[in-house]
């Protein structure tokens, strides 16, 4: 466990401070002190710190959030609860495509009449894929609020991300689309330990600065003096980045048509961008290279090509091919005679292991042998086959005797045994196992309506605070429920009464006894009532 905070470690770097060192210090600290949740490890990520859901709830208290109609939030795991709260507030949510592989933004469109559980699914990566509409560069939109993640941030609004530059690129594209301007509010949600102090000289022209820093404990308003970029700075874009981001190539072509300078980093000229028609034509002209296979004793032949037939062969009786002269045929036959004859390919011989067939009489007459004697006999070549005349028996023509099989028992309902079964038991065979009474189900409590942001460790700690110690916790976070199993029924009943009105993150959970245990309890009660009624009927009348 590290004792120095990231702020103290960064201040000790002095002049050697840089972005990479600050990222490494923050990642190491929150990872070693167990301040991060899934996904782990948090290196090269926007860390999903503990308390990220609480910070998102604090964001909803800002006036800027209440007035906003369209909110853009990054697709990282720490901002999942912020996306859910935005959808719950009936606002338009825009989520960038991860790493901008297929487009720019996705507008989340929840199903009509959906509940909170469906909204939580829409806020996840799966929901972005299933319940969204793509938005390109040509769409006219107005974004009122931007929420991004950070690895480190200062109280003046200077921000350091995970080092890939996608958040900065997304903001620059929105400026090119005129979706945002200099007055658009930018918020970041982080842990308290991610707020450090580093010099402004580390921030470059394309880096984005924030207006609000929200932690699980406080809201910091940044009086920033630095301006955000007004668009894509093409001198910072490498040709490799341009190749990986298709939407960036489309923006480059549009700005190049407008007469702007689109020179890439290191003075590389902009690559030639093919139109859709040119791309389809080149795909049609593309021929797949055949995969060759080597045959035995012959040349290599491609798998995906059939051998061509000679149209001018002697078998051409339709008259379509040209008939060769006799002189050409004689010359060809002479050349073939001079060539080295090709070795004919012999079919592979399959080897079969012969089984030794010993009759019962031979087995009785045969003397037992040790392992060494059997191995010596095999090595010398002694066998009972056709090569050894002495090994032949006179019973070769007789049919083989099948091994006697034990007689199968027939199923008899109600566990009734007949005289035949008793005779079988007397003969030394084991009696048939009787089926016992039904097993008592494990006392189990169902915990439902669990939020997707909740982890099983959080649920266990909250339950222990209530002095409830289950024997086992079966967790199913994907379906938002858990099962608490107890060793005895009375312990389950005490825990059930204790967990009434149980809440997590301000949401009341659904606490019920499992259906199987309910059914068992009802059956026992009905059975007891039936016995009591029979006892009353058997009493003599006075």
N, C-alpha and C positions, 0 to 999 in steps of 0.2 A: 504494500500500500504506500503510495507516494504522499509525502508530507508537504512538499512545496506545491503551491497552487500554480497554474499556468501563468498568472500575472507576475508572480515572483520569478519564475524561471525565465520568462521573456525579458524582464528587466535586467537580469544578470547577463544576458547575451551581449549587451552593449552595441558596439559597432558591427558585430558579426550577425546581427539579426536580419532575417529574410523570411519570405513567405513560407518556404518549405520547412524551415526550422520551427516556425510558430505552429504550423499544422501538426508537425510531429509531436511537439510538446502537448498540445491539446488532446490529440488522439491517445497518446500514451497515458495521460493523466485520467481521462474519463474511462479508459479501458481497464487500467489497473485498479481504480477505485470503484469499479462496478457501477458506474453512473450511466451506463448505456444499456439499451434493450435490443431485441431483435431488429434488424439483422446485425450479427456480430461475426468477426471483428469489425470495428467501425473505421478502420483505415481506408483511405481513398473514398470515403463516403461523407455525406452530411449526417452526422451521428444522430441516431434516434435516442436522445437522452431521456432519462427519467424525468417526468414532469412536463413533457412536451404537450400532452393533452391539457394540462392545467394552464399552460401558457396560452394555448389556443382559446381557452374559455375566457381568459383575461382580454384577449383581442376583441371579443364581442362587445366589451364595455366602452370601447372607443367611439367617439362621435363620428370619426371618419369611416368606421365600419358600418355604423347604422345608416349613414347617408348614402353609402355606395350601393350602386345597382349591379355593376359588373365587377367581379373580383377575379384576378388571375393569381393562381397559387401553383407553386412548383409540385411535381409528382413524387417527391421524396416521402419516405415513411414518417418522419417527424411531423409533417404537416397534414397527415391524414385526418386528424380530428378537426383541424381548421377547415378542411374541405367539407367535412360533414356538417359543421356548424353553419357554413355558408349556404349549403343546400337547404338546411333546416330553416334558415332565415328567409327562404324563398328569393334568393339572389341568383343571378346568372354566374355560373362558375366556368372559368376557362383554365384548362390544364394543358401545359405544353406536352408535346410528344416526347417520350424519353429519348434523350440524345438527338432529338430532331431528326429521327431516321426517315419518317414517312411524311412529315408535314410540319406545320407550325403549332397550331392549337387544336384542342378538342373541346367543344362545348358540351358539357354534361347535360343530358336530357333525361331526367328520371321518369319512370313510368307513371301514368296517371293514377291517382289515388293510392300511391305507395305509402307505406308506413316508415318509421324510423329505421327499422332493420334493413329495408331496401335502400334507404338513403345512405346507410353506412356501407353497403356493398358498392353503391355508385361512387363513393369516395375512395375506394381502393383501386389498385392497378387493374384488377379484373373489371370493375365497373367502368373505368375509363375506356376499356376496349369494347364493352358490350352496350353501354348506354351513352354514346357520344356522337357528335357530328363534327366532321373536320372543318376547320376554318383556315383559309389560305391568305396569301398576301393581298388579294384583291378585295377581300371582305372589308366593309367599312364598319368598324366597331369603335366604341369608346370605353376604355378601361378606367375605372374610378379608383381602384386600390390594387396594389401588387404585394404579394406575400412570398418571400423567398427564405431559404435556409442559409446557414452560415456555419463555418468552422470556428472562426474567431471574429470578433467585432469590438470596436472601441466605442466609448460613450459619445464621441463626436460623429459617429455614423460610418467610420471607415470599416470596410468589410473584406474578409478573406474567405473565399469558397474552397471547394475541394480541389481546385487546380485545373479544371477542364474548360472553364470559361463559358459554359452553356447558359447560366443565369444572366451573365453580361450580354451574351449574344441575343438572347430572347428579348431583353429590354431594348437593345439597339434596333432589333427588327420591329418592335412595336413603335419605336420612334419613327422609323422609316414608313410605317403604315399610318402614322399620325393617330395611333390608338392611344398613346400617352404623350404627355408633355412634361416640362420641367416641374410643374406644380403637382404632378401625380404623387400621392403618398406611397412610400415603400416601407414595408414592415418586415422584420426578421424575428423569428422565435428561436431562442437559444437557452442553454443552461446558464446559471449564474457564473460558473467557472469559465465559460467561454468569453466573458467580457474581460478583455486584456487591454494593454496600452502599447502601441507600437507607432513608429514615426510615419508621418504622412508621405514621406519619400518613397515608401514601398508601393503606394497606390499609383497605378498608371492611368492613361487617358481613357481606356476602355472599361475600367472598373466602375461598378455601381456603388453608390453610397446610400445609406438608409436614413429614414426619418424617425422611426420608432424601433426600439429594442424591447422585446417582451420576454421576460424570464418567468419561471414559476412563482417568483416572489415579488416582482416589481415591474413597472412600466417606465422605461427610460425614453424621454423625448430628446432627440439629438438636434441640436442647433447647428446643422451642417452649413458650411460655407462653400463647399466644393460642389461644382455642377456635374450632373450626370452626362454621359455621352449623348450626342444628338443623332446618332446613327451608327452604322457599321463603319469601323475604321479598317479599310481594306489592307492597309500596310501592316496590320497585326494578324491577318489571316494567312495561314500557310496553304500551299496547294493541296497538301494532304487533308487538311480540315475541309477545304472546299469540296474535295472528292467524296468525303464521308457524309456531308450534309446536303441533300438534294435541294432543300428550300433555299439554301444559301446561294446555290448556283443560279436559281431562278431570280433571286434578288439582284445578283451581280449583273445578269443580262439586262434587267430592267434599268438599273442605274447606269449601265454602260450606254444604253440607248438614250438616256437623258443627258449624256455628255459629262458624267462625273468621272473622277479619277478612280479607277478600280485596280491599280497596281498592287499586287499581292506582296507578301513579306519576302525579303531578300531579293527584291526587284524582279520577281518572276512575273511574266505576262499572264493575263487571264487565259485559262485553257479554252479551247474551242468547245462550245456547247452545241450539241446536236439537237436539231428539232425532233419532234416525234416521228415525222415521216422518214427522216434520214435514219433514225434509230431502227424503225421497222424494216427499212430496206436493207440495212446492214445485217440485221438478224436473219433475213431471208437468204442473203448471200452467204451466210456463215455455214460451213460444212463441218460436221462433227468428225474429229479424227478417229479412225477405226482403232479398236483395241485388238491387238494381234495375239494369236495363240500359236504355240509351237506344237506341231504334230510329230509323232514318232516317225523318224526316217523320211520326213518330207519338209517342204518349205513352210514358213510362217504364213498363216491365213488369218484374215480378220474375222472377228466374231459376227460383226454386223453387216457382212457382205456375203452374198451368195456367189459361188463360182460362175463365171460367164460361160455360156455355151458358144462354141465356134459356129458361126452361121455358115461358113464355107466348108463344113465337115462333109465326110462322105455320106453321113446319114441324112443329109438334106435332100429329100426326095421331092420337095415342093417346087424346086426350081427357082427359089428366091435368091439363093446365094450363087456366087460365081464359081464355076467348076475349074479346079486347078489343072494345069497341064501335067502330062505324065512325066515330063522331064523334072518338074519341080518335085513330084512325089518320089521319084527315084533318088534325087539328090537328098531329100529329107531322110529317106530310109537308109541311105548310105551313111549319113551323119549319125543316125541313131545306132547303127552297128558299130561305129568307131567309138561311141561313148562308152564309159564304164558302166557295166550293168548294175542297177540299183538292187540293194539287198532287199529280199522279200520279207515283209513283216510277218512274223509268226504269231499266231494267237497265243495269248497267255494261258498257261495251264493252271487250272485250279487244283489245289491240294485238299484232299479230304482226309480227316483223321478216322482211322478205322476203329470201330468199337469192338472190344473183346466181348464175345458172347459166351458166357459160361452158364451152363444149365445147373439145376439144383444138385444133380448127382456129381458133377465135376467139382462143385463148391464143397460138397461133403468130403470127397476124396482128396481135395487139394489140402496140402499142409500149410499151416500159417507161416508166413515169412516176416522177417523184420524189414525195416526200411532200407538197411544197407544191402540186404540180399536182393530186394526188388530193384534197386538202382543198378547193382552189378549185373543183374540179368538183362536189364534194358540196354546197358552199355555193350554187353557181349553180342546182343542181337537176338536173344531168346524171346520168342513170342509164341502166341497161340494161333497165328494166322496160317496162311497157306504155305509159307516158306518152311515150316517145321512139320514134318509128317507125324512126329510123335505127339505133337500138341493137338492133333485132330481127334475128336471124339465121335462116338457113334451116334450121337443125338443131334447131329447137324440138321437133319431133315425134320426134327420135331418142332412144333411151334413153341414160341417163347411163352413162359408162364408169367402171368401178370401178378404183381404184388397184391395181396389181399388188402382191401380197403376196409376201414372200420365202418360198421353199420351206423347209418345216420338215424337220429331220433326224430320222431315226428312231433310237431308242435301240438300240445294239448292245452286248451284254454283253462283258466281258473286254477292253474297249478295242480291239476289232478294227476295223480300217479296211478298207473295200472300195475298189475302183477308182473308184466314184462319188465317194467322199469326196476322193480324190486329185484328181479332176477339178474338184471344187468349190474345192479349195485353189488349183488352177492358175487358176481364174477370178477370183481376187482376194478370195475370202471367207476370213475368219479361221478357222483350224482349231479343232476342238472341244477345250476344255480338258480335260486328263487329270487324273484324281483321284490325288493323291499319297499317300504313306504316312500312317498315322494319327499324329495329333499326340501328343507326349509330354505327359502330365498334369503340372500344376504340383505340385511337391513340397509336400505339405500335412500338417500335424499336427492331429489332432482333440483338443481339450481339453474334457472333459465334467465333469458333476457340479459345475458352478459355482453357487455360492449366489446367490440372487436379490438379496441385499443388496450383492453385489460389483459394482463399476462397471468399465467397460473401462479407465479410466485406472489403477485399482489393479492390474488384471491386467498391463497394459503395464509398469508400474514394477516389479512383482515379477519379470517375465520378464527385464527388463533387468538386474536384480540378479544373475541367473544367467548374464549375458553371452550371452544369446540375443537376437539382433536379427533378427526376421522381416521379410520384404519387405512384408507386408501382414497386418493382423489383421481378420478378418471376425467381427463380434460379433453374437450372438443371445442377449441376456439373457433374453428371454421363454421360451426353450427351454433355458436354462442350459447353453449350450455356446459355444465359440469355435473358429475355424479360423486356424492360423498358416501362412502361405505363405512359401516360401523360393525363392531364385533357382536353387539347384542341389541335386541329390540328396544330395551329401556333406554340405552344410551342414544339410540336414534330418535326416540320420542322427546328426550330432553333437549337434544340438539335442534330438533324441529321447532320446539317452542322458543328456543333462544334466538334462532335465525329469523323469526318473524320481523317484518319491516326492515330487512337487511338491505343496505344501500352501498353502492360503489360509484364514485365520481358523480354523486348527486342523483343517481338513477336507482330506483327500487327494483330489486331482483325478485324473480319468481321462485318461491320455495315451496316444494311439494314432495310428498312421499311417492316413491316410484310406483308405477302401476302394478308391477308384479307383487310388491309387498302389500299394496292395498288389497289385491285379489286374495292373497293368502290370509290376511287379517279378516276379511269378510267371510271366507270359507270357515275359518276357525270359529267365528261368532255364530254362523248359521249351524255349525255342527254342535256347538254348546247349547244353543237354543233348542235344537232338535232333541238332544239327550234329556234336557230339563223337561221338555214337554212329554217325552215318553215316561219319565219318572213320575210325573204328576198323574198320567193316565193309569199307571200301574198301582197307584195307591188305592187301598180298599175304601169303599164308601161307608161312612158311619151310619 
